[in-house]
């Protein structure tokens, strides 16, 4: 993951800034949770609990940032729109970093360091390229962390002594998800 961060920084330095790098890097910590689990790295949860907790954290983080952006309408430093507060990219990156820490931090602290390093890079990059002010990024980090911490705590209450069963079905333009607790 640290190599991925290095590649991302190098690629970023080679091109004029666009949001393309940020659009990928914000999801690297969340993707790493699933990749590490799929590779057999020892995590804190089984697959169904991991999937539900991660999905809930993602929805809570993204939903909170989306609502705040629409309600607050703060202009970006570059003047491109009025959706600066909070930084959604930073929200998602820190949400994923906390999930990495919760799932794999006991296996290796370097996994946590890499996740938070990527999340920090995303926040700094957003400020350096006039997409956000510092307070947008700090608020995004706080929202991603708080929403993920809350969903993590709730999942421990719900799944304490249960083994959830998750089934997913695809049909036409719909995806059906059923959870049996």
N, C-alpha and C positions, 0 to 999 in steps of 0.2 A: 504494500500500500504506500509506503514511503517512496518507492520507486515511481509509482503512479503520480504522486505529488510532484516529484522532480521532473518527470516527463511533462506534466501539465504546466509547470512553471517555465520550462524551456520552450515549449510550444507557444506559450503565451508571450514570451519575450520576442519570439520570432515574427509575430504578426501584430498588426494594428489591433487595438482592443475592440472586441465585440463581445456580446454577452454569451457567445457560444461556449467558451471555456467555463464560464460561471454556471451556465445551464447544465453542464455535465458534472462539474465538480460538486455542486450542491447535493447531488444524489449518491456520490461515491460512498460516503459512510453507510447509508442505508443498504446499498447494493453489497457492500462488504459484509454486512451482517449475514445475508443469505449466502454469499459466496463462501465465507468461512464455515458456515454450518454445513453447506453442501460438500465441502472438502473434508468434513469429519472433525473439524476443530471442536474441542469440548466446549459447549456453551452452557448457560444456566437453565435453558428450557428445552422441551421437546419441540418438534416441528409445529404442531398445531398451536401451542401456546406462543411460540416465537412469532408465527405468522400473524396471529390475532393481535398480540401486543404491539408488534411493529406497525401493522396496518392502523391500529387505533392511534398510535403516536403520530403517524404520518397525517391522518385525517384531522386530529386535534390541532396539530401544529399548523398545517396548511390552512385549515378552516379559520383559526384565530387570526393568522396573518392576513388572509383574504378579507375578512370582515373589517379588521382595523384599517387596512388600506382604503377600503371603500368609504368608511366613516370619517377618517381623519383628513384625507385629501391633501397631503403635504407635497409640495413640488420637489422634484429631484434637483440636485445641484446643476445638472446639465440642462434643466428646463424641459426635458422630453415629455413628461407627464406629471400627474399629481398623485402618484401611487408610491411615494418613497417610504412612508412610515407604516409598518416596520419593514426591514429588509426580509423579504420572503426567502431569498437565497440563503441568507444566514440562518433564518429560522429552520429551514429544512436541513442544512448542514449540521447545525448543533443538535437537532433532534436525532439525526443518524449517529452522530458522535456519542451521544449519551446511550443510545441503544447498543452500540459497539462496546462501550464501557460496561454496561449492565450485563450483557451476554458473555463477553470474552475478557473482561478486565482481570478476572482472577486467573485466567489461563496464562495471559501475558500482559503486563502493564504497557508494553510497547504497542499493543493493538489500540489501547485507549489513547496513547500519545499520538499515534498516527491519525486516528479519527478526529481528535481535537485539533491537531495540526492542520488537517485539511479544512476543517470548519473555520479555523482562524484565518487561514489563507483566503477562503471565500469572502469573509467579512472585510479583510484588509483590501482585497482586490476591488470590491464594490466601492469602497471609499476612494481608493486611489484613482479610479476611473470615472469619478464624478457621477456615479449612479446613486450613491447614498451619502448622507452625513453620518458622522460617528454615532450619534444617538440612535439613528435608524438601525445600525448594525448591532449596537449593544442591546437594543430592545428586541431585535430579531433573535439574538442568541439567548436572551432571557426567556422569550416566549417558547422557542424550540425546546429549551431545557425544562421549563416548567410544565409544558404540555406533555412532554415525554415522561417526566417524573410522575405526573398525575396518572397517566395511563398505566405506567409500570406498577404503581401502588394499587390501582384498581384491579389490574390483572392478578395481582397476588391475592387480593380478597376474593375474587371470583373463582380463580383456578386453584385455590389453596389445597383442596383434597380431591379435586376432580380431574379427570383426564378428558379434555374437550375433544369432540370429534368434529372435524370440519369437512364439508363436502362442497365442491364447486361444480356447477353445471353451466354449459354454454349452449345457447339456443338463439339463432337469428342474431338480433342486435342486443341481446341481454346476457348478463352474467349473473347467475344465481349462486348465492353463498348461504349455506345452512350451517349453523353452529349448534351442536347438541352438548349441553353442559351436564 
